[in-house]
Amino acid sequence: MVSINTNMKYYKNRDGSNTLGRKVKPETWISGDCPIVHDKYYAWLKHRAQARYRGEDYHLSFEDWCELWSPSKWSKRGRKADSLVLQRQRIDGEWSLDNCEVVTRLEQLRRQREYKHLD
């Protein structure tokens, strides 16, 4: 059985249950039994769903996502100014491997005016 790291974003309880109180079953995960890969897979699903909701073209496969988010970058992902986020290089372009980059949140926030001009 794989031990669940309590620092994972989606699995916070020390007893091996997720935040909804359900038991975590790594052997049933599509992404495999590694909690870090599963966390990346879940984040990719959420990212893809949000892009589709906004009507943006999305061509990042899970493998592309893992290529962009190396283990060293993944551990620095977050919402603080010095944390890392994923952004498109060309704002009006699609979400694809050649148009995405991992930057600090501060760098992304500096580009907010460009997003407002798209409306």
N, C-alpha and C positions, 0 to 999 in steps of 0.2 A: 504494500500500500504506500502511496506517495504521501509524504507529509505536506500539509498545506502551510505555506509561508503566511504568517499573519500580517505581513506588510503588503500583501497583494491588494490591489484596489478593490476587487469585487468579493474578496473573502476575508472578512474582518474578525470573525469569531474564533476563539482559541480552541473550541471543542470540535472543530472540523466541519461545522455547519456554515452555510452562507448567511448573509444578512437577513434573509427571509426565514431562517430557522430550518431550512431543508438540509439534509445530509448531502455532502459533496461526494459525487461518484466519478472520480477521474477515469475509471475504466470505460465509462460510457461517452466521454467527450469526443467529438468529431476531430478535434485538433490533437488528440493524443493525451497521455496522462501527465504531461509536464505542466505544472501550474502557470509558469511564465508564458509558455506558448499559448496556453488556453486564455490567459489574460489578454495577450496580443490579439488572438482570434476574436474574442468578444469585443474588444475596442475597434477592430477592423469592421465587424458587423455593424456596430453603432455608427461609425464614421460613414460607411457606405449608405446606410439607411438615411442618415441626415442629409447627405449630398443628394440622394434621390428625392427626398422630400422637398428640397430647395430647387429641384429641377436641373441640377448640374450633371453634366456628363461624367461618369465614373468608370474608369478603366484600370483601376488598381486591383490586381489579384492579391490574395493573401500572401503569396510568395513575394510580390513586389513590396507589400507593406512591411514584411520582415526584412527585406533588403534595405528599405529606408530607415527602419527602426532597429539598428544594431543593438546588441545587449547593453553596450555602454551608453548609448543615447536613450534607450528605453527606461533605464533607471533614473534618468534626469527629466523625464516627461512630467508636466504639471501645469499649474495655473499661475505660479509666481513669475515675476519679471525675468528672472534668470533661468527659468525652466524651459524645456524644449517643446516645440509644437510643430505640426506639419502644416505647410502652406503651399499654395500654388505660386509658381514664379510669374506666370501671366494670369492675372486675376480673372480675365474673361475666358481663359482656356479650360481644358478638361482636367480632371483628376487622373493623371497618368504618371508613370515612372519618370518620363523625361520632363514633366512640367511641375514636379513636386520637390520640395526641399525641406529639411528639418532645420529650423532656426530657433532662436530664443523668442520667448513670448514678447519681450520688449521690441525686438525687430519687427515682429508681426503687428504689434499695436501701432508702430510708427506708420504703417501702410493703411490705416483705417480710412483716410481720406479718399484713397483710390477706390475703395468699396462703395462709398457713397456716390461716386460719379457714375456707377453702373446703373443706378435706378432711373 
